[in-house]
């Protein structure tokens, strides 16, 4: 399911902001970007996200800034020497004018600020505050995903209604199958009687029984009706149901395929194909459900 949340916090002299994005995914895939000073939060953060969400590709990025740096400014001599060496190497290819001091100081890595390291108590307080801020951000993300879920429910409900209607059409069409089956059986009996060598009465009865059984789709339509009821119950449930709906779609497809294979006429075959198309549309939307 898709969603976005942002939450800011501060603990003097730090300020931070969590940005969390969620997009559709069959399972749960968590990606974290944390500043090196807070890499100890990675595992607790992953656990917290996994506790709150079951599906989705979730990216959580933390930006941390220090309002007042207490460290001293230093020149990275090694980086500066590399820049000067490169300038000398390229002097025959580019303008050989010597670099100006202000230009050198703006090159990334030449000037460094050695920040004061926070003591353990301060660092733990910072980690705790950032962790609380993550919980707030995840709560906002859950709200965003709930809103997305409401929009999906408005799509899935009518799709289930369409499936239910097609099942009713299949039941109505199947009721006309006995007459068609009777004609088919008569033709089959004629072929069996003319077989060379002729089939025994026992074998003929077995063949006709198999034919009659294969043409009976009541078991499939009954199970499809039960699956529709189960889908409606799941859509009304408050807990995450995405994986169960995904499994239910597989069962829908299984019964629809069997119904098509048993169809004794083109009319029932067409209803079965329309049913399979409706189930596939439902399955595609279910992939977005938590």
DRENPA-3360 file (N, C-alpha, C; in nm, 2 decimals, always signed):
BEGIN
1 = XXXXXXXX = +0.08/-0.12/+0.00/+0.00/+0.00/+0.00/+0.09/+0.12/+0.00 ~ +0.04/+0.23/-0.06/+0.12/+0.35/-0.07/+0.09/+0.45/+0.04 ~ +0.18/+0.53/+0.07/+0.17/+0.63/+0.18/+0.29/+0.71/+0.20 ~ +0.28/+0.82/+0.27/+0.40/+0.91/+0.30/+0.38/+0.97/+0.43 ~ +0.48/+0.99/+0.51/+0.48/+1.06/+0.63/+0.61/+1.13/+0.66 ~ +0.60/+1.24/+0.73/+0.72/+1.32/+0.77/+0.70/+1.36/+0.91 ~ +0.80/+1.35/+0.99/+0.80/+1.39/+1.13/+0.93/+1.45/+1.17 ~ +0.92/+1.57/+1.23/+1.04/+1.65/+1.27/+1.05/+1.65/+1.42;
9 = XXXXXXXX = +1.18/+1.66/+1.47/+1.20/+1.67/+1.61/+1.33/+1.74/+1.64 ~ +1.35/+1.78/+1.77/+1.47/+1.85/+1.81/+1.50/+1.82/+1.95 ~ +1.63/+1.81/+1.98/+1.68/+1.80/+2.12/+1.82/+1.88/+2.11 ~ +1.82/+1.99/+2.17/+1.93/+2.09/+2.16/+2.06/+2.01/+2.18 ~ +2.16/+2.02/+2.09/+2.16/+2.11/+1.98/+2.12/+2.05/+1.84 ~ +2.05/+1.93/+1.85/+2.02/+1.86/+1.72/+1.87/+1.89/+1.67 ~ +1.86/+1.88/+1.55/+1.73/+1.88/+1.48/+1.73/+1.76/+1.38 ~ +1.62/+1.70/+1.37/+1.61/+1.58/+1.27/+1.47/+1.58/+1.21;
17 = XXXXXXXX = +1.47/+1.50/+1.10/+1.34/+1.48/+1.03/+1.34/+1.34/+0.97 ~ +1.23/+1.26/+1.00/+1.21/+1.13/+0.94/+1.12/+1.15/+0.82 ~ +1.15/+1.09/+0.71/+1.07/+1.08/+0.59/+1.05/+0.94/+0.56 ~ +0.92/+0.90/+0.55/+0.89/+0.75/+0.53/+0.80/+0.74/+0.41 ~ +0.83/+0.66/+0.32/+0.75/+0.63/+0.20/+0.72/+0.48/+0.19 ~ +0.60/+0.45/+0.15/+0.55/+0.32/+0.13/+0.49/+0.30/+0.00 ~ +0.53/+0.19/-0.07/+0.47/+0.16/-0.20/+0.44/+0.01/-0.20 ~ +0.36/-0.04/-0.30/+0.31/-0.17/-0.30/+0.42/-0.28/-0.31;
25 = XXXXXXXX = +0.40/-0.39/-0.23/+0.49/-0.50/-0.24/+0.42/-0.62/-0.18 ~ +0.44/-0.74/-0.24/+0.38/-0.86/-0.19/+0.41/-0.89/-0.04 ~ +0.54/-0.87/-0.01/+0.58/-0.89/+0.13/+0.62/-0.76/+0.19 ~ +0.70/-0.76/+0.30/+0.75/-0.64/+0.37/+0.90/-0.63/+0.33 ~ +0.93/-0.52/+0.27/+1.07/-0.48/+0.24/+1.10/-0.35/+0.30 ~ +1.20/-0.35/+0.40/+1.23/-0.22/+0.47/+1.37/-0.17/+0.43 ~ +1.38/-0.05/+0.40/+1.51/+0.01/+0.36/+1.53/+0.14/+0.45 ~ +1.64/+0.14/+0.52/+1.67/+0.25/+0.62/+1.80/+0.32/+0.57;
33 = XXXXXXXX = +1.79/+0.46/+0.59/+1.91/+0.54/+0.57/+1.92/+0.62/+0.70 ~ +2.03/+0.59/+0.77/+2.05/+0.66/+0.90/+2.19/+0.72/+0.90 ~ +2.21/+0.84/+0.97/+2.34/+0.89/+0.98/+2.43/+0.80/+1.06 ~ +2.56/+0.80/+1.03/+2.65/+0.70/+1.10/+2.64/+0.71/+1.26 ~ +2.62/+0.83/+1.31/+2.62/+0.85/+1.46/+2.50/+0.78/+1.52 ~ +2.40/+0.74/+1.44/+2.28/+0.68/+1.49/+2.25/+0.54/+1.43 ~ +2.36/+0.47/+1.38/+2.34/+0.34/+1.32/+2.30/+0.24/+1.42 ~ +2.31/+0.27/+1.55/+2.26/+0.17/+1.65/+2.11/+0.16/+1.65;
41 = XXXXXXXX = +2.04/+0.26/+1.58/+1.89/+0.25/+1.58/+1.84/+0.16/+1.46 ~ +1.93/+0.11/+1.38/+1.88/+0.04/+1.26/+1.80/-0.08/+1.30 ~ +1.85/-0.17/+1.39/+1.77/-0.29/+1.42/+1.64/-0.26/+1.50 ~ +1.65/-0.17/+1.60/+1.52/-0.14/+1.66/+1.42/-0.08/+1.57 ~ +1.47/+0.00/+1.47/+1.38/+0.07/+1.38/+1.31/-0.04/+1.29 ~ +1.39/-0.13/+1.24/+1.34/-0.24/+1.15/+1.23/-0.32/+1.23 ~ +1.26/-0.35/+1.35/+1.17/-0.43/+1.43/+1.04/-0.35/+1.45 ~ +1.05/-0.22/+1.48/+0.93/-0.14/+1.50/+0.84/-0.13/+1.37;
49 = XXXXXXXX = +0.91/-0.12/+1.26/+0.83/-0.11/+1.13/+0.77/-0.25/+1.10 ~ +0.84/-0.36/+1.13/+0.78/-0.49/+1.10/+0.67/-0.52/+1.20 ~ +0.67/-0.46/+1.31/+0.56/-0.48/+1.41/+0.43/-0.41/+1.36 ~ +0.45/-0.29/+1.30/+0.33/-0.21/+1.26/+0.28/-0.25/+1.12 ~ +0.36/-0.30/+1.03/+0.32/-0.33/+0.89/+0.36/-0.47/+0.85 ~ +0.28/-0.53/+0.77/+0.30/-0.66/+0.72/+0.33/-0.67/+0.57 ~ +0.29/-0.57/+0.49/+0.32/-0.57/+0.35/+0.37/-0.43/+0.31 ~ +0.44/-0.42/+0.20/+0.48/-0.29/+0.14/+0.63/-0.28/+0.14;
57 = XXXXXXXX = +0.68/-0.20/+0.04/+0.82/-0.16/+0.03/+0.83/-0.03/+0.10 ~ +0.89/-0.03/+0.22/+0.90/+0.09/+0.30/+1.04/+0.15/+0.31 ~ +1.05/+0.28/+0.27/+1.18/+0.35/+0.28/+1.17/+0.45/+0.39 ~ +1.26/+0.44/+0.49/+1.27/+0.54/+0.60/+1.40/+0.61/+0.60 ~ +1.40/+0.74/+0.58/+1.52/+0.82/+0.58/+1.53/+0.92/+0.70 ~ +1.64/+0.92/+0.77/+1.65/+1.01/+0.88/+1.76/+1.11/+0.85 ~ +1.73/+1.24/+0.85/+1.83/+1.35/+0.84/+1.85/+1.41/+0.97 ~ +1.97/+1.42/+1.01/+2.01/+1.48/+1.14/+2.11/+1.59/+1.12;
65 = XXXXXXXX = +2.07/+1.71/+1.19/+2.16/+1.83/+1.18/+2.19/+1.88/+1.32 ~ +2.31/+1.93/+1.33/+2.35/+1.99/+1.46/+2.35/+2.14/+1.45 ~ +2.27/+2.20/+1.53/+2.25/+2.35/+1.52/+2.38/+2.43/+1.54 ~ +2.46/+2.39/+1.64/+2.58/+2.46/+1.67/+2.70/+2.36/+1.68 ~ +2.78/+2.37/+1.59/+2.90/+2.28/+1.59/+3.00/+2.33/+1.69 ~ +3.04/+2.25/+1.78/+3.14/+2.29/+1.88/+3.28/+2.26/+1.85 ~ +3.30/+2.19/+1.73/+3.44/+2.14/+1.70/+3.52/+2.25/+1.63 ~ +3.64/+2.22/+1.61/+3.74/+2.31/+1.54/+3.75/+2.28/+1.39;
73 = XXXXXXXX = +3.77/+2.39/+1.32/+3.79/+2.38/+1.17/+3.94/+2.33/+1.15 ~ +3.95/+2.23/+1.06/+4.08/+2.18/+1.02/+4.09/+2.16/+0.87 ~ +4.22/+2.17/+0.82/+4.24/+2.15/+0.68/+4.29/+2.00/+0.66 ~ +4.22/+1.94/+0.57/+4.26/+1.80/+0.53/+4.38/+1.81/+0.43 ~ +4.50/+1.80/+0.49/+4.62/+1.82/+0.41/+4.63/+1.72/+0.30 ~ +4.59/+1.60/+0.32/+4.60/+1.50/+0.21/+4.51/+1.53/+0.10 ~ +4.39/+1.57/+0.13/+4.29/+1.61/+0.02/+4.35/+1.73/-0.05 ~ +4.40/+1.83/+0.02/+4.45/+1.95/-0.04/+4.57/+1.92/-0.14;
81 = XXXXXXXX = +4.66/+1.83/-0.09/+4.78/+1.79/-0.17/+4.73/+1.72/-0.30 ~ +4.63/+1.64/-0.29/+4.57/+1.57/-0.41/+4.52/+1.67/-0.51 ~ +4.45/+1.78/-0.46/+4.39/+1.88/-0.55/+4.50/+1.96/-0.62 ~ +4.61/+1.99/-0.55/+4.72/+2.07/-0.61/+4.80/+1.98/-0.71 ~ +4.81/+1.85/-0.67/+4.88/+1.76/-0.77/+4.80/+1.75/-0.90 ~ +4.67/+1.74/-0.88/+4.58/+1.73/-1.00/+4.59/+1.85/-1.09 ~ +4.60/+1.97/-1.02/+4.61/+2.10/-1.09/+4.74/+2.10/-1.17 ~ +4.85/+2.06/-1.11/+4.98/+2.05/-1.18/+4.97/+1.96/-1.30;
89 = XXXXXXXX = +4.91/+1.84/-1.28/+4.90/+1.74/-1.39/+4.82/+1.79/-1.51 ~ +4.72/+1.87/-1.48/+4.64/+1.92/-1.59/+4.68/+2.06/-1.64 ~ +4.79/+2.11/-1.60/+4.82/+2.25/-1.63/+4.84/+2.27/-1.78 ~ +4.88/+2.16/-1.85/+4.90/+2.17/-1.99/+4.77/+2.16/-2.07 ~ +4.67/+2.12/-2.01/+4.54/+2.10/-2.08/+4.44/+2.21/-2.05 ~ +4.45/+2.27/-1.93/+4.35/+2.37/-1.89/+4.43/+2.49/-1.85 ~ +4.35/+2.60/-1.81/+4.41/+2.73/-1.77/+4.51/+2.70/-1.65 ~ +4.64/+2.73/-1.67/+4.74/+2.70/-1.57/+4.74/+2.80/-1.45;
97 = XXXXXXXX = +4.65/+2.90/-1.45/+4.65/+3.00/-1.34/+4.64/+2.93/-1.21 ~ +4.72/+2.97/-1.11/+4.72/+2.91/-0.98/+4.58/+2.92/-0.91 ~ +4.54/+2.82/-0.84/+4.41/+2.83/-0.78/+4.41/+2.93/-0.66 ~ +4.30/+3.00/-0.64/+4.29/+3.10/-0.54/+4.25/+3.03/-0.41 ~ +4.28/+3.09/-0.30/+4.26/+3.03/-0.17/+4.11/+3.00/-0.14 ~ +4.03/+3.10/-0.17/+3.88/+3.08/-0.15/+3.83/+2.97/-0.23 ~ +3.88/+2.95/-0.35/+3.84/+2.84/-0.43/+3.88/+2.70/-0.37 ~ +4.00/+2.70/-0.32/+4.05/+2.57/-0.26/+3.96/+2.54/-0.14;
105 = XXXXXXXX = +3.93/+2.64/-0.06/+3.85/+2.61/+0.07/+3.71/+2.57/+0.04 ~ +3.66/+2.59/-0.08/+3.52/+2.55/-0.11/+3.51/+2.40/-0.16 ~ +3.63/+2.35/-0.19/+3.63/+2.21/-0.24/+3.59/+2.11/-0.13 ~ +3.50/+2.03/-0.16/+3.45/+1.94/-0.06/+3.56/+1.84/-0.01 ~ +3.57/+1.84/+0.12/+3.67/+1.75/+0.18/+3.80/+1.82/+0.22 ~ +3.82/+1.94/+0.17/+3.95/+2.01/+0.21/+3.93/+2.07/+0.35 ~ +3.82/+2.13/+0.37/+3.79/+2.18/+0.50/+3.70/+2.09/+0.58 ~ +3.74/+2.05/+0.70/+3.67/+1.96/+0.79/+3.64/+2.03/+0.92;
113 = XXXXXXXX = +3.52/+1.99/+0.97/+3.48/+2.04/+1.11/+3.48/+1.92/+1.20 ~ +3.57/+1.92/+1.29/+3.57/+1.81/+1.39/+3.47/+1.84/+1.50 ~ +3.36/+1.77/+1.49/+3.25/+1.79/+1.59/+3.29/+1.72/+1.73 ~ +3.24/+1.79/+1.83/+3.26/+1.73/+1.96/+3.17/+1.60/+1.97 ~ +3.23/+1.50/+2.03/+3.15/+1.38/+2.05/+3.06/+1.39/+2.18 ~ +2.94/+1.35/+2.16/+2.85/+1.36/+2.28/+2.88/+1.25/+2.37 ~ +2.87/+1.27/+2.50/+2.89/+1.17/+2.60/+2.78/+1.06/+2.59 ~ +2.79/+0.95/+2.66/+2.70/+0.84/+2.64/+2.56/+0.88/+2.68;
121 = XXXXXXXX = +2.54/+0.95/+2.79/+2.41/+0.99/+2.84/+2.34/+1.08/+2.74 ~ +2.41/+1.17/+2.68/+2.35/+1.26/+2.58/+2.31/+1.18/+2.45 ~ +2.40/+1.10/+2.41/+2.38/+1.02/+2.29/+2.26/+0.93/+2.31 ~ +2.25/+0.86/+2.43/+2.13/+0.78/+2.45/+2.00/+0.86/+2.45 ~ +2.01/+0.98/+2.51/+1.89/+1.06/+2.51/+1.85/+1.10/+2.36 ~ +1.95/+1.13/+2.28/+1.92/+1.16/+2.14/+1.86/+1.04/+2.07 ~ +1.91/+0.92/+2.09/+1.86/+0.80/+2.03/+1.71/+0.77/+2.07 ~ +1.69/+0.79/+2.20/+1.55/+0.77/+2.25/+1.45/+0.87/+2.19;
129 = XXXXXXXX = +1.49/+1.00/+2.18/+1.41/+1.10/+2.12/+1.38/+1.07/+1.97 ~ +1.48/+1.03/+1.90/+1.47/+1.00/+1.76/+1.38/+0.87/+1.74 ~ +1.39/+0.78/+1.83/+1.31/+0.66/+1.82/+1.16/+0.69/+1.85 ~ +1.13/+0.78/+1.94/+0.99/+0.82/+1.96/+0.94/+0.90/+1.84 ~ +1.03/+0.98/+1.78/+0.99/+1.05/+1.66/+0.95/+0.95/+1.55 ~ +1.03/+0.84/+1.54/+1.00/+0.74/+1.44/+0.86/+0.68/+1.46 ~ +0.83/+0.65/+1.59/+0.69/+0.60/+1.62/+0.58/+0.70/+1.57 ~ +0.61/+0.82/+1.59/+0.51/+0.92/+1.54/+0.50/+0.92/+1.39;
137 = XXXXXXXX = +0.61/+0.91/+1.33/+0.61/+0.91/+1.18/+0.54/+0.78/+1.13 ~ +0.56/+0.67/+1.19/+0.50/+0.55/+1.15/+0.35/+0.55/+1.17 ~ +0.31/+0.62/+1.28/+0.16/+0.64/+1.31/+0.10/+0.72/+1.19 ~ +0.17/+0.82/+1.15/+0.12/+0.91/+1.04/+0.11/+0.83/+0.91 ~ +0.21/+0.74/+0.89/+0.22/+0.65/+0.77/+0.10/+0.56/+0.77 ~ +0.07/+0.50/+0.89/-0.04/+0.41/+0.90/-0.17/+0.48/+0.87 ~ -0.19/+0.60/+0.91/-0.31/+0.68/+0.88/-0.32/+0.70/+0.73 ~ -0.21/+0.73/+0.67/-0.20/+0.75/+0.52/-0.24/+0.62/+0.45;
145 = XXXXXXXX = -0.19/+0.51/+0.50/-0.22/+0.38/+0.43/-0.37/+0.34/+0.46 ~ -0.42/+0.38/+0.57/-0.56/+0.35/+0.60/-0.65/+0.42/+0.50 ~ -0.61/+0.55/+0.48/-0.69/+0.62/+0.38/-0.68/+0.56/+0.24 ~ -0.57/+0.51/+0.20/-0.55/+0.43/+0.08/-0.64/+0.31/+0.08 ~ -0.64/+0.24/+0.20/-0.72/+0.12/+0.21/-0.87/+0.15/+0.19 ~ -0.92/+0.27/+0.24/-1.06/+0.30/+0.22/-1.09/+0.32/+0.07 ~ -0.99/+0.38/+0.00/-1.01/+0.39/-0.14/-1.01/+0.26/-0.22 ~ -0.93/+0.17/-0.17/-0.92/+0.03/-0.23/-1.05/-0.04/-0.20;
153 = XXXXXXXX = -1.10/-0.03/-0.08/-1.23/-0.10/-0.04/-1.34/-0.06/-0.14 ~ -1.34/+0.07/-0.17/-1.45/+0.12/-0.27/-1.43/+0.06/-0.40 ~ -1.31/+0.01/-0.44/-1.29/-0.06/-0.56/-1.32/-0.21/-0.55 ~ -1.27/-0.27/-0.44/-1.28/-0.42/-0.43/-1.43/-0.46/-0.40 ~ -1.51/-0.38/-0.33/-1.65/-0.42/-0.31/-1.72/-0.44/-0.43 ~ -1.73/-0.35/-0.52/-1.80/-0.37/-0.65/-1.74/-0.48/-0.73 ~ -1.61/-0.50/-0.72/-1.55/-0.62/-0.80/-1.60/-0.75/-0.75 ~ -1.62/-0.76/-0.62/-1.67/-0.88/-0.56/-1.82/-0.90/-0.61;
161 = XXXXXXXX = -1.89/-0.79/-0.61/-2.03/-0.79/-0.66/-2.04/-0.85/-0.80 ~ -1.94/-0.80/-0.89/-1.94/-0.85/-1.03/-1.91/-1.00/-1.03 ~ -1.82/-1.05/-0.95/-1.78/-1.19/-0.94/-1.91/-1.27/-0.90 ~ -1.98/-1.22/-0.80/-2.10/-1.28/-0.75/-2.20/-1.29/-0.86 ~ -2.22/-1.19/-0.93/-2.32/-1.19/-1.04/-2.28/-1.29/-1.15 ~ -2.15/-1.30/-1.18/-2.11/-1.40/-1.28/-2.13/-1.54/-1.23 ~ -2.11/-1.56/-1.10/-2.13/-1.70/-1.05/-2.28/-1.73/-1.06 ~ -2.37/-1.63/-1.03/-2.51/-1.66/-1.05/-2.55/-1.69/-1.19;
169 = XXXXXXXX = -2.48/-1.62/-1.29/-2.50/-1.65/-1.43/-2.46/-1.79/-1.46 ~ -2.34/-1.83/-1.41/-2.29/-1.97/-1.43/-2.39/-2.07/-1.38 ~ -2.45/-2.04/-1.26/-2.54/-2.14/-1.20/-2.67/-2.15/-1.29 ~ -2.71/-2.03/-1.34/-2.83/-2.04/-1.43/-2.81/-2.11/-1.56 ~ -2.69/-2.09/-1.61/-2.65/-2.15/-1.74/-2.63/-2.30/-1.72 ~ -2.58/-2.34/-1.60/-2.55/-2.48/-1.57/-2.68/-2.56/-1.56 ~ -2.79/-2.49/-1.52/-2.92/-2.56/-1.50/-2.97/-2.61/-1.64 ~ -2.92/-2.55/-1.75/-2.97/-2.59/-1.88/-2.88/-2.70/-1.93;
177 = XXXXXXXX = -2.77/-2.74/-1.86/-2.68/-2.84/-1.91/-2.74/-2.98/-1.92 ~ -2.83/-3.02/-1.83/-2.88/-3.16/-1.84/-2.94/-3.19/-1.98 ~ -3.02/-3.10/-2.04/-3.08/-3.13/-2.17/-2.97/-3.14/-2.27 ~ -2.87/-3.05/-2.27/-2.76/-3.06/-2.36/-2.68/-3.19/-2.34 ~ -2.66/-3.22/-2.21/-2.59/-3.34/-2.17/-2.66/-3.46/-2.22 ~ -2.79/-3.46/-2.21/-2.87/-3.58/-2.26/-2.84/-3.61/-2.41 ~ -2.84/-3.50/-2.49/-2.81/-3.52/-2.63/-2.66/-3.57/-2.65 ~ -2.57/-3.51/-2.57/-2.43/-3.55/-2.58/-2.42/-3.70/-2.54;
185 = XXXXXXXX = -2.49/-3.74/-2.44/-2.48/-3.88/-2.39/-2.53/-3.97/-2.50 ~ -2.64/-3.93/-2.56/-2.70/-4.02/-2.67/-2.60/-4.04/-2.78 ~ -2.53/-3.93/-2.82/-2.43/-3.94/-2.92/-2.31/-4.03/-2.88 ~ -2.28/-4.01/-2.75/-2.17/-4.10/-2.69/-2.20/-4.24/-2.69 ~ -2.33/-4.27/-2.65/-2.38/-4.41/-2.65/-2.37/-4.47/-2.79 ~ -2.41/-4.40/-2.89/-2.41/-4.45/-3.03/-2.27/-4.48/-3.07 ~ -2.17/-4.40/-3.03/-2.03/-4.43/-3.06/-1.98/-4.55/-2.99 ~ -2.02/-4.57/-2.86/-1.98/-4.68/-2.78/-2.04/-4.81/-2.84;
193 = XXXXXXXX = -2.16/-4.80/-2.88/-2.23/-4.93/-2.94/-2.16/-4.97/-3.06 ~ -2.12/-4.87/-3.14/-2.06/-4.91/-3.27/-1.91/-4.94/-3.26 ~ -1.85/-4.93/-3.14/-1.71/-4.95/-3.12/-1.68/-5.09/-3.16 ~ -1.55/-5.11/-3.21/-1.51/-5.24/-3.26/-1.37/-5.27/-3.19 ~ -1.36/-5.37/-3.10/-1.47/-5.45/-3.06/-1.57/-5.37/-2.97 ~ -1.70/-5.41/-2.96/-1.79/-5.34/-2.88/-1.76/-5.35/-2.73 ~ -1.79/-5.24/-2.66/-1.77/-5.23/-2.52/-1.87/-5.31/-2.44 ~ -1.83/-5.36/-2.33/-1.93/-5.43/-2.24/-2.02/-5.33/-2.18;
201 = XXXXXXXX = -2.14/-5.37/-2.13/-2.23/-5.28/-2.07/-2.17/-5.22/-1.94 ~ -2.09/-5.29/-1.87/-2.03/-5.24/-1.75/-1.94/-5.12/-1.78 ~ -1.85/-5.15/-1.89/-1.76/-5.04/-1.93/-1.83/-4.92/-1.99 ~ -1.94/-4.95/-2.06/-2.02/-4.84/-2.11/-2.08/-4.75/-2.00 ~ -2.13/-4.82/-1.89/-2.19/-4.75/-1.78/-2.09/-4.66/-1.71 ~ -1.96/-4.72/-1.70/-1.85/-4.64/-1.64/-1.82/-4.51/-1.72 ~ -1.82/-4.53/-1.86/-1.79/-4.41/-1.94/-1.89/-4.31/-1.93 ~ -2.02/-4.35/-1.93/-2.13/-4.25/-1.92/-2.13/-4.18/-1.78;
209 = XXXXXXXX = -2.10/-4.26/-1.68/-2.09/-4.20/-1.54/-1.98/-4.09/-1.53 ~ -1.87/-4.12/-1.60/-1.76/-4.02/-1.60/-1.81/-3.90/-1.67 ~ -1.87/-3.91/-1.78/-1.92/-3.80/-1.86/-2.02/-3.72/-1.78 ~ -2.11/-3.78/-1.71/-2.21/-3.71/-1.64/-2.15/-3.63/-1.52 ~ -2.05/-3.70/-1.46/-1.98/-3.63/-1.34/-1.90/-3.51/-1.39 ~ -1.84/-3.52/-1.50/-1.75/-3.41/-1.55/-1.84/-3.29/-1.58 ~ -1.96/-3.31/-1.62/-2.05/-3.20/-1.66/-2.12/-3.13/-1.55 ~ -2.11/-3.19/-1.43/-2.18/-3.13/-1.31/-2.09/-3.02/-1.25;
217 = XXXXXXXX = -2.13/-2.90/-1.25/-2.05/-2.79/-1.20/-2.10/-2.73/-1.07 ~ -2.20/-2.80/-1.01/-2.26/-2.75/-0.89/-2.16/-2.74/-0.77 ~ -2.07/-2.83/-0.77/-1.97/-2.83/-0.66/-1.88/-2.70/-0.67 ~ -1.84/-2.67/-0.80/-1.76/-2.56/-0.82/-1.83/-2.43/-0.79 ~ -1.95/-2.41/-0.84/-2.03/-2.29/-0.81/-2.06/-2.27/-0.66 ~ -2.08/-2.38/-0.59/-2.11/-2.37/-0.45/-1.98/-2.32/-0.38 ~ -1.87/-2.37/-0.42/-1.74/-2.32/-0.35/-1.72/-2.18/-0.39 ~ -1.75/-2.14/-0.51/-1.73/-2.00/-0.55/-1.82/-1.91/-0.47;
225 = XXXXXXXX = -1.94/-1.95/-0.44/-2.03/-1.87/-0.36/-1.97/-1.85/-0.22 ~ -1.91/-1.96/-0.17/-1.85/-1.96/-0.03/-1.73/-1.86/-0.03 ~ -1.65/-1.86/-0.14/-1.54/-1.78/-0.15/-1.58/-1.63/-0.15 ~ -1.69/-1.60/-0.22/-1.74/-1.46/-0.22/-1.78/-1.42/-0.08 ~ -1.84/-1.50/-0.01/-1.88/-1.47/+0.13/-1.75/-1.45/+0.22 ~ -1.65/-1.53/+0.20/-1.53/-1.52/+0.27/-1.46/-1.39/+0.24 ~ -1.46/-1.35/+0.11/-1.39/-1.22/+0.06/-1.46/-1.10/+0.13 ~ -1.59/-1.11/+0.13/-1.67/-0.99/+0.19/-1.64/-0.98/+0.34;
233 = XXXXXXXX = -1.62/-1.10/+0.41/-1.59/-1.10/+0.55/-1.45/-1.04/+0.57 ~ -1.36/-1.08/+0.49/-1.22/-1.03/+0.50/-1.21/-0.88/+0.48 ~ -1.29/-0.83/+0.38/-1.28/-0.68/+0.35/-1.34/-0.60/+0.46 ~ -1.43/-0.66/+0.54/-1.49/-0.59/+0.66/-1.40/-0.61/+0.78 ~ -1.30/-0.69/+0.78/-1.22/-0.72/+0.90/-1.13/-0.60/+0.93 ~ -1.10/-0.57/+1.06/-1.02/-0.46/+1.10/-0.87/-0.49/+1.08 ~ -0.83/-0.62/+1.09/-0.69/-0.65/+1.09/-0.64/-0.67/+0.94 ~ -0.50/-0.67/+0.92/-0.45/-0.69/+0.79/-0.50/-0.82/+0.73;
241 = XXXXXXXX = -0.54/-0.82/+0.60/-0.60/-0.94/+0.54/-0.54/-0.96/+0.40 ~ -0.44/-0.88/+0.36/-0.39/-0.89/+0.23/-0.35/-1.02/+0.18 ~ -0.27/-1.09/+0.27/-0.22/-1.22/+0.23/-0.33/-1.33/+0.22 ~ -0.43/-1.32/+0.31/-0.55/-1.41/+0.30/-0.63/-1.39/+0.18 ~ -0.65/-1.26/+0.14/-0.72/-1.23/+0.02/-0.64/-1.28/-0.10 ~ -0.51/-1.27/-0.10/-0.42/-1.32/-0.20/-0.44/-1.47/-0.22 ~ -0.45/-1.54/-0.11/-0.47/-1.69/-0.11/-0.61/-1.72/-0.17 ~ -0.71/-1.64/-0.12/-0.85/-1.66/-0.17/-0.86/-1.64/-0.32;
249 = XXXXXXXX = -0.78/-1.55/-0.38/-0.78/-1.53/-0.52/-0.73/-1.66/-0.59 ~ -0.64/-1.73/-0.54/-0.59/-1.85/-0.59/-0.70/-1.96/-0.59 ~ -0.78/-1.96/-0.49/-0.89/-2.05/-0.48/-1.00/-2.02/-0.58 ~ -1.03/-1.89/-0.59/-1.12/-1.84/-0.69/-1.08/-1.89/-0.83 ~ -0.95/-1.87/-0.86/-0.90/-1.91/-0.99/-0.91/-2.06/-1.02 ~ -0.89/-2.14/-0.91/-0.89/-2.29/-0.92/-1.03/-2.33/-0.96 ~ -1.13/-2.28/-0.89/-1.27/-2.32/-0.92/-1.32/-2.27/-1.06 ~ -1.28/-2.15/-1.10/-1.32/-2.09/-1.23/-1.25/-2.18/-1.34;
257 = XXXXXXXX = -1.13/-2.22/-1.32/-1.06/-2.30/-1.42/-1.14/-2.44/-1.44 ~ -1.17/-2.50/-1.33/-1.25/-2.63/-1.33/-1.38/-2.61/-1.40 ~ -1.45/-2.50/-1.36/-1.58/-2.47/-1.42/-1.57/-2.46/-1.58 ~ -1.47/-2.39/-1.62/-1.45/-2.38/-1.77/-1.42/-2.52/-1.83 ~ -1.34/-2.60/-1.76/-1.31/-2.73/-1.82/-1.43/-2.82/-1.82 ~ -1.52/-2.80/-1.74/-1.64/-2.89/-1.73/-1.76/-2.83/-1.82 ~ -1.74/-2.71/-1.87/-1.85/-2.65/-1.95/-1.89/-2.74/-2.07 ~ -2.02/-2.77/-2.08/-2.07/-2.86/-2.19/-2.11/-2.78/-2.31;
265 = XXXXXXXX = -2.11/-2.64/-2.29/-2.16/-2.56/-2.41/-2.08/-2.43/-2.41 ~ -2.09/-2.36/-2.52/-2.02/-2.23/-2.53/-2.07/-2.12/-2.44 ~ -2.20/-2.12/-2.41/-2.25/-2.02/-2.32/-2.19/-2.03/-2.18 ~ -2.18/-2.15/-2.12/-2.11/-2.16/-1.99/-1.96/-2.13/-2.00 ~ -1.90/-2.17/-2.11/-1.76/-2.14/-2.13/-1.74/-1.99/-2.13 ~ -1.82/-1.91/-2.20/-1.81/-1.77/-2.20/-1.83/-1.70/-2.06 ~ -1.92/-1.75/-1.99/-1.94/-1.70/-1.85/-1.82/-1.73/-1.77 ~ -1.76/-1.85/-1.78/-1.64/-1.89/-1.71/-1.53/-1.80/-1.74;
273 = XXXXXXXX = -1.51/-1.77/-1.87/-1.40/-1.68/-1.91/-1.42/-1.54/-1.85 ~ -1.54/-1.49/-1.85/-1.57/-1.36/-1.80/-1.54/-1.36/-1.65 ~ -1.57/-1.47/-1.58/-1.55/-1.49/-1.44/-1.40/-1.49/-1.41 ~ -1.32/-1.55/-1.49/-1.17/-1.55/-1.47/-1.12/-1.41/-1.49 ~ -1.17/-1.34/-1.59/-1.12/-1.20/-1.61/-1.15/-1.11/-1.48 ~ -1.27/-1.13/-1.43/-1.31/-1.05/-1.31/-1.23/-1.09/-1.19 ~ -1.20/-1.21/-1.18/-1.11/-1.26/-1.06/-0.97/-1.20/-1.08 ~ -0.92/-1.19/-1.20/-0.79/-1.14/-1.22/-0.78/-0.99/-1.19;
281 = XXXXXXXX = -0.89/-0.92/-1.22/-0.89/-0.78/-1.19/-0.90/-0.76/-1.03 ~ -0.97/-0.84/-0.97/-0.98/-0.84/-0.82/-0.84/-0.87/-0.76 ~ -0.77/-0.98/-0.82/-0.64/-1.02/-0.77/-0.54/-0.90/-0.78 ~ -0.54/-0.83/-0.89/-0.45/-0.72/-0.91/-0.46/-0.61/-0.80 ~ -0.59/-0.58/-0.77/-0.61/-0.48/-0.66/-0.57/-0.54/-0.52 ~ -0.59/-0.67/-0.50/-0.56/-0.73/-0.37/-0.41/-0.71/-0.34 ~ -0.32/-0.71/-0.45/-0.18/-0.70/-0.42/-0.15/-0.57/-0.35 ~ -0.24/-0.47/-0.35/-0.21/-0.34/-0.29/-0.27/-0.34/-0.14;
289 = XX = -0.33/-0.45/-0.10/-0.39/-0.45/+0.03/-0.30/-0.49/+0.14 ~ -0.30/-0.42/+0.25/-0.22/-0.46/+0.37/-0.27/-0.59/+0.43;
% end
